[in-house]
């Protein structure tokens, strides 16, 4: 029974080619202009320039880009990214959250003329190419149409469920794989001292409120050995004084704590107290 | 690519200790007393209050004048043609490496002004090309004896800022090779055969720079501001350092509490201290300012 259910779910997921064929060409006076462009892993940098690197750290497959023009108003740019799976679609979405939730897709945010949302394996962006006041309604409408075309939904990364819930700032949750992504969120080191790569999963989030909110980072490695090695490298190169107790005070007066259990390494940065830091790393669900 | 021995790894704790300032890419330096003018890198900043019209379109005549003024001040010539002739010869083949990022491309009017300047030096139109992504296949660029490097200045998700140094990434057959460690070694692009020794002029458009962005999409209208300027120089590191100084000043002015850089633009300092491509120390740069003074920030 379970096999049939899974097969049915897979069949319901919208294939990229089907989604692209269904995308609107006309919307409230805006019309698709020029040919659509499609960029894959090799050519993405031509479209996003330096930002391509982030997508390549996820399971990005390709992006369809469609430009809309209006005779009297600024244009819009629609980008539909096939991220390969819903966890990575959420991951890309989570790395840039800074706006108003518009209730589109499975998570969305709008600010500065840019609408971003994720749904199932897709990450979608709609950008105003001029004064956003003239296009905001159209940007939201286009996003809603595209979200509705994606009939299926996808699961959040399971690693998120391991985060302790008390005092968690939900909007601060980030999911990623690579060291550079971590550095963009929270600069740690010029070298990859946590040994992150495409096989590692990372989630981080802030706890508490206002100034001094602690940051919890949880990394899931492919096996126990890699987790142990990474924890050792981190301790040796970043906080050797935490080796005995698992926590230490930093130069700015905040506390860092480290814990490694089976395939997980949990680290707290910028905690206001040793007690809080230890509570957070202890609160991570390590059951494998 | 190995680091010089005195650099090594930098961690967040080094910043907390205050020992990582040099490696952070911020242009620091003690005042060099008695540094003669000829040892200073020359950079020109020219601004106009009205380079954009009411429809936010670039005025082609004004930007042409600005560019000529910048080149004259840079080369110490009193006529535009003489200034351009001091940079380019009639038998040169010139590639103008522009930037086509769809959200903030190099203004076409600025590209046109550059073409006109190079033609005034006697270079035939057929031996001048403007390109970005296609430079490795462009026949003019393949034969180029001289390059102009031009783009709008902005913050950049992966490198901290997108300036002169970053603009040459398309000369690499594999751009991701230069992305590790926040693009710290972008200066190595300038050793590529297609580039090495050819750049005669670097220009950053700071007409409406982007001083903050979020994530890889990065373009955010809330963080554009009208500055109305061009920064020009022969030393790309010095030009980037001046641009970086302007962005830093704007960020300090705009954010009530200091907003940390999404990515530290340390490649500018590394281009100086690690790769010796040019100077990033504002104390070693002679900044010539022309035109509109209000809101100059540096």
Interface residues (C-beta under 8 A of the other chain):
Chain A: X45 X46 X48 X49 X50 X51 X52 X53 X54 X55 X56 X77 X95 X96 X98 X111 X112 X113 X114 X116 X125 X127 X128 X129 X131 X132 X180 X183 X184 X186 X187 X188 X189 X190 X191 X193 X237 X238 X239 X250 X251 X252
Chain B: X9 X10 X11 X12 X13 X15 X16 X17 X23 X101 X102 X103 X133 X156 X157 X158 X159 X162 X166 X169 X175 X176 X179 X180 X181 X182 X183 X184 X214 X215 X216 X217 X218 X219 X220 X221 X222 X223 X262 X263 X264
